[in-house]
């Protein structure tokens, strides 16, 4: 098929973070771009059921419960009593609606053709778009980007009923705030929702087959989070596996393999994500997905068919909205023959628990295992004026510093605005800066950003003491 016979230069399947950025990047390079997406899912899972709704829900919980103000006004303080699901979802629906409008406007402004419906391959260059009317529209493209995202994985042995037994998508459809909840799985999504509902007063039990949660995070930070969640009456059952869930009229009883039985009004499964590739007919394009629905790609995000790319959660780790956006942009540039830098390895991780966790770089455990020497610099929010003003006495920022070249090896933040603060460390690390830059920098006062200077001074003082003893 010659180039001039294609309907589009680039066709993108999915309008989530990766798909959006791929489509807009290609359009800005002067290409004819089409984007396939269901009418009700503009913005993908990220906007409609995942990242944006869950983070908006978190903000509503934090505000309405007055949780962050109790240090100042007492443990009984809250903005609203008897918080309802309607109180929480009203804010979520508003934000989702505004975000969908923004995305539509961006696509229209960049002349991206929106093709409503679900796409599937009929050959490596042809997609049939089914809009639900029964008659699919066939379109062709020179280059194709798969950005169909993921959905919550559902174990075959569990009878989900969307009321008592739900997955993370079902949270937004709850009729009321449950008095008790079991969260199966202590990954990022499970712990985020566990912390939100615990803040609302729900008695939460977390069941996890592994010996600890968030194993990729700094151990001290995870321990601090567990302390705060236990303070909100969260119970942890580590090293436990769910054998069955028995449903009743007003709840369910979760039976563990150890024999324990745990009653709760709601059971939420957080068992990972499944790539949404089953309806793509990948085999007709000469492609295949693994058992988790993920597609294998190379360093340029090309699949085994060089003209077909895949980006975002559908390719697996790290499966973050932020990295998906960059993958989409890089894939589009490569597909259009535009030179571009490769994706940096320095990517921040943000976990929107209550309180927040964010980090970049390596952990103490990783450095110790690799036999890489490091010094630790600590700053505690309670020692900062800003920490006292906002009532955060538990927050902490930790710098891991190389004593050899004084560069930052890792930054770990726990507490208010952790996901914002981490980017200062990211910038210093990305530019090859040293801890001395943070020592010499002047930060606004009072701010939480000042914690970088305090932690940097702590680390350099420790390194100075070692130097004095060994000289």
C-alpha positions, -999 to +999 in steps of 0.1 A: +000+000+000+016+033-010+018+062+014-007+085-003-035+059-001-036+059+038-065+077+055-042+088+083-004+092+087-008+082+124-038+065+140-040+062+178-061+037+196-071+051+230-073+086+244-057+082+278-025+100+288-003+081+263-028+083+235-035+120+239+002+129+239+009+107+209-019+121+189-011+157+197+026+153+192+021+138+158-004+165+148+021+192+158+046+176+135+021+182+106+008+147+103-028+137+096-039+121+129-069+100+139-079+090+174-102+061+182-121+063+215-155+055+229-178+086+233-181+080+270-144+075+277-127+106+263-095+108+284-095+071+289-094+052+322-071+079+337-098+106+335-130+086+339-124+058+364-087+059+375-062+085+383-082+117+382-114+104+400-093+087+427-071+117+434-101+140+434-118+117+458-088+119+480-089+157+481-126+156+489-119+131+518-090+152+532-110+184+530-144+172+543-129+151+572-107+180+583-080+154+588-050+176+582-063+203+606-068+181+636-033+188+649-044+224+653-081+221+662-084+188+680-090+152+670-128+157+668-125+185+642-141+179+608-156+202+582-188+181+577-205+154+597-221+124+581-201+126+549-220+108+520-209+093+488-227+122+470-205+147+489-175+129+476-186+122+440-199+157+433-164+171+433-152+141+413-179+145+386-171+182+383-134+177+378-139+148+353-163+169+333-139+198+331-110+175+322-129+159+293-137+194+280-101+203+281-090+172+262-117+176+235-106+212+230-069+202+228-077+175+202-099+199+181-073+227+183-046+204+170-070+191+142-069+155+155-099+136+140-119+119+167-133+085+156-160+074+182-161+037+190-139+007+196-111-002+171-099-036+160-074-047+134-083-064+101-048-063+088-015-046+099-025-012+085-063-013+087-086-007+117-124-011+118-140+013+142-173+000+157-194+029+171-221+006+184-245+011+154-236-023+139-218-009+109-181-004+114-160+022+097-128+010+081-098+033+082-061+028+072-030+043+086+007+044+079+017+042+116-005+030+145-001+036+182-019+013+206-027+031+239-057+012+251-047+011+287-058-014+314-087-024+336-087-040+371-078-076+370-106-099+383-098-133+397-121-160+381-128-174+416-144-142+428-181-134+422-181-096+417-215-082+421-207-044+419-223-038+453-207-060+480-177-073+461-161-047+438-128-037+422-113-002+422-136+010+394-166+001+416-156+026+443-172+054+424-205+035+422-209+028+459-243+039+473-229+049+507-197+050+527-194+015+541-189+010+578-164-017+572-143-027+542-117-054+533-091-044+508-075-074+491-041-064+479-016-039+494-003-024+462-005+013+453-042+013+444-053-008+474-034+012+500-046+045+485-082+035+488-076+019+522-063+052+535-091+072+521-119+051+536-101+048+569-100+086+570-138+085+565-142+063+595-146+030+577-131+001+596-106-012+570-087-045+569-060-050+544-052-086+533-019-091+515-001-124+507+033-108+507+051-100+540+050-062+535+033-035+514+048-012+488+080-032+487+096-009+462+094+021+486+118+032+514+114+009+544+112+038+569+086+056+549+064+025+546+067+020+583+056+056+589+026+051+566+016+019+584+018+037+618-006+064+605-030+039+589-030+019+622-038+052+639-069+054+617-079+018+628-066+000+597-058-037+604-032-054+583-031-091+576+002-098+558+012-132+546-024-141+542-043-153+511-081-151+505-096-186+502-132-175+495-157-147+499-191-156+512-218-131+503-248-123+525-277-098+524-259-071+543-222-078+535-197-106+531-174-128+551-139-132+538-123-165+546-085-167+546-065-198+539-052-196+575-088-201+587-095-166+598-129-151+589-134-114+585-168-098+581-173-065+562-199-046+543-177-042+512-148-062+498-126-044+473-101-064+452-070-047+441-054-076+422-033-056+396-043-045+361-052-064+329-043-049+295-073-041+274-062-059+243-087-087+240-109-069+215-082-056+192-078-088+171-040-084+174-033-116+156-046-100+124-019-074+127+007-101+134+009-093+171+001-110+204-003-100+240+009-119+271-015-135+297-019-101+314-029-085+281+004-066+278+022-059+245+060-062+242+079-032+228+115-021+221+133+010+233+114+032+208+080+016+218+078-003+186+060-037+186+071-067+165+055-048+136+078-018+132+050+005+121+029-003+151+037+012+185+023+006+220+025+030+249+012+034+285-002+008+309-008-017+280+030-022+279+034-028+316+058-013+341+059+015+353+022+020+343+020+056+355+000+084+338+032+106+339+054+080+321+026+071+297+025+107+285+062+108+278+060+074+261+033+086+238+052+117+229+084+098+222+066+071+202+049+097+180+082+115+173+099+082+164+070+072+142+072+106+124+110+104+119+116+133+143+148+131+164+141+130+202+159+123+234+153+089+250+133+087+282+153+095+313+157+068+339+150+094+366+112+091+370+094+101+402+070+078+418+040+093+436+016+074+458-015+094+469-021+077+502-031+098+532-004+110+539+014+111+505+045+093+495+069+102+467+104+094+458+130+094+430+162+075+427+173+045+448+163+033+482+186+025+512+180-012+507+189-010+470+221+009+477+231-014+506+225-045+484+246-030+456+273-021+482+272+016+473+281+038+502+257+067+511+249+092+538+214+101+549+202+136+555+169+141+573+145+170+576+113+167+597+083+189+590+078+195+627+111+214+627+100+237+599+078+268+605+057+258+575+051+224+590+038+240+622+016+264+602-001+236+583-003+212+612+019+185+597+041+171+625+048+137+609+062+146+575+098+139+566+122+144+537+152+121+533+182+126+511+206+098+502+239+113+493+271+098+478+301+107+501+324+102+471+311+128+446+284+143+469+256+137+443+221+128+453+213+091+450+177+092+461+151+115+475+122+102+496+093+123+509+065+114+533+038+140+542+020+170+529+028+179+492+053+150+489+044+145+452+052+182+445+083+185+466+100+155+450+105+174+418+131+197+434+153+167+440+145+154+405+158+186+390+190+185+410+196+149+402+188+153+365+212+182+362+240+163+379+240+187+409+254+179+443+241+182+479+262+214+481+238+232+457+210+226+482+232+237+511+239+270+493+205+276+479+181+301+494+145+289+497+114+309+504+105+310+541+083+296+555+080+267+530+081+229+530+108+232+502+131+245+529+133+209+541+158+203+513+183+227+528+178+212+563+183+177+550+213+187+529+229+204+560+223+172+580+240+150+554+270+173+549+275+176+587+276+138+590+301+136+561+322+163+577+324+144+610+336+113+592+362+133+573+375+149+606+379+115+622+396+098+593+419+127+582 
